[in-house]
Amino acid sequence: MTEKEKVKEIAKKYGSSLGKLSSEATAKEVKTVFKFFADDANRKQRELVGLKNK
């Protein structure tokens, strides 16, 4: 299962609610979701400044 699929499964489980995620999810689930969004934001920033994704 890819990281994106894991995040979609977690979002579906908690109804895409950040409040519900932070109060009811396990620490591992929260970390998985936030890491996915941080990595995606970093990738988009690298693209904006013209750096290749390594």
ChimeraX commands (.cxc) that place a marker at each C-alpha (Angstrom):
marker #1 position 0.00,0.00,0.00 radius 0.5
marker #1 position 1.42,3.37,-0.99 radius 0.5
marker #1 position 1.65,6.35,1.35 radius 0.5
marker #1 position -1.14,8.11,-0.56 radius 0.5
marker #1 position -3.45,5.11,-0.20 radius 0.5
marker #1 position -2.73,4.95,3.55 radius 0.5
marker #1 position -3.60,8.63,3.94 radius 0.5
marker #1 position -6.83,8.22,1.94 radius 0.5
marker #1 position -7.82,5.28,4.15 radius 0.5
marker #1 position -7.11,7.27,7.32 radius 0.5
marker #1 position -9.06,10.28,5.97 radius 0.5
marker #1 position -12.02,8.06,5.15 radius 0.5
marker #1 position -11.88,6.50,8.63 radius 0.5
marker #1 position -12.09,9.91,10.34 radius 0.5
marker #1 position -14.39,11.62,7.85 radius 0.5
marker #1 position -11.70,13.98,6.50 radius 0.5
marker #1 position -11.95,15.97,9.75 radius 0.5
marker #1 position -8.70,17.35,11.14 radius 0.5
marker #1 position -10.27,17.80,14.57 radius 0.5
marker #1 position -11.50,14.22,14.67 radius 0.5
marker #1 position -8.15,12.98,13.37 radius 0.5
marker #1 position -6.17,14.80,16.05 radius 0.5
marker #1 position -8.46,13.72,18.90 radius 0.5
marker #1 position -9.30,10.12,17.93 radius 0.5
marker #1 position -6.48,8.84,15.71 radius 0.5
marker #1 position -3.43,6.99,16.91 radius 0.5
marker #1 position -0.10,8.80,16.99 radius 0.5
marker #1 position 1.08,6.71,14.05 radius 0.5
marker #1 position -1.94,7.72,11.94 radius 0.5
marker #1 position -1.47,11.42,12.72 radius 0.5
marker #1 position 2.23,11.19,11.91 radius 0.5
marker #1 position 1.51,9.40,8.62 radius 0.5
marker #1 position -0.98,12.07,7.50 radius 0.5
marker #1 position 1.14,15.06,8.50 radius 0.5
marker #1 position 4.30,13.55,6.98 radius 0.5
marker #1 position 2.46,12.96,3.70 radius 0.5
marker #1 position 1.26,16.57,3.55 radius 0.5
marker #1 position 4.68,17.95,4.52 radius 0.5
marker #1 position 6.45,15.84,1.89 radius 0.5
marker #1 position 3.93,16.91,-0.76 radius 0.5
marker #1 position 4.32,20.60,0.16 radius 0.5
marker #1 position 8.11,20.26,0.02 radius 0.5
marker #1 position 7.89,18.59,-3.40 radius 0.5
marker #1 position 5.72,21.40,-4.73 radius 0.5
marker #1 position 8.11,24.04,-3.35 radius 0.5
marker #1 position 11.09,22.33,-5.01 radius 0.5
marker #1 position 9.20,22.30,-8.30 radius 0.5
marker #1 position 8.47,26.03,-7.97 radius 0.5
marker #1 position 12.12,26.92,-7.57 radius 0.5
marker #1 position 13.23,24.53,-10.30 radius 0.5
marker #1 position 14.87,21.79,-8.25 radius 0.5
marker #1 position 14.51,18.19,-9.36 radius 0.5
marker #1 position 12.85,15.65,-7.09 radius 0.5
marker #1 position 15.54,13.22,-5.96 radius 0.5
marker link #1:1,2 radius 0.2
marker link #1:2,3 radius 0.2
marker link #1:3,4 radius 0.2
marker link #1:4,5 radius 0.2
marker link #1:5,6 radius 0.2
marker link #1:6,7 radius 0.2
marker link #1:7,8 radius 0.2
marker link #1:8,9 radius 0.2
marker link #1:9,10 radius 0.2
marker link #1:10,11 radius 0.2
marker link #1:11,12 radius 0.2
marker link #1:12,13 radius 0.2
marker link #1:13,14 radius 0.2
marker link #1:14,15 radius 0.2
marker link #1:15,16 radius 0.2
marker link #1:16,17 radius 0.2
marker link #1:17,18 radius 0.2
marker link #1:18,19 radius 0.2
marker link #1:19,20 radius 0.2
marker link #1:20,21 radius 0.2
marker link #1:21,22 radius 0.2
marker link #1:22,23 radius 0.2
marker link #1:23,24 radius 0.2
marker link #1:24,25 radius 0.2
marker link #1:25,26 radius 0.2
marker link #1:26,27 radius 0.2
marker link #1:27,28 radius 0.2
marker link #1:28,29 radius 0.2
marker link #1:29,30 radius 0.2
marker link #1:30,31 radius 0.2
marker link #1:31,32 radius 0.2
marker link #1:32,33 radius 0.2
marker link #1:33,34 radius 0.2
marker link #1:34,35 radius 0.2
marker link #1:35,36 radius 0.2
marker link #1:36,37 radius 0.2
marker link #1:37,38 radius 0.2
marker link #1:38,39 radius 0.2
marker link #1:39,40 radius 0.2
marker link #1:40,41 radius 0.2
marker link #1:41,42 radius 0.2
marker link #1:42,43 radius 0.2
marker link #1:43,44 radius 0.2
marker link #1:44,45 radius 0.2
marker link #1:45,46 radius 0.2
marker link #1:46,47 radius 0.2
marker link #1:47,48 radius 0.2
marker link #1:48,49 radius 0.2
marker link #1:49,50 radius 0.2
marker link #1:50,51 radius 0.2
marker link #1:51,52 radius 0.2
marker link #1:52,53 radius 0.2
marker link #1:53,54 radius 0.2
view
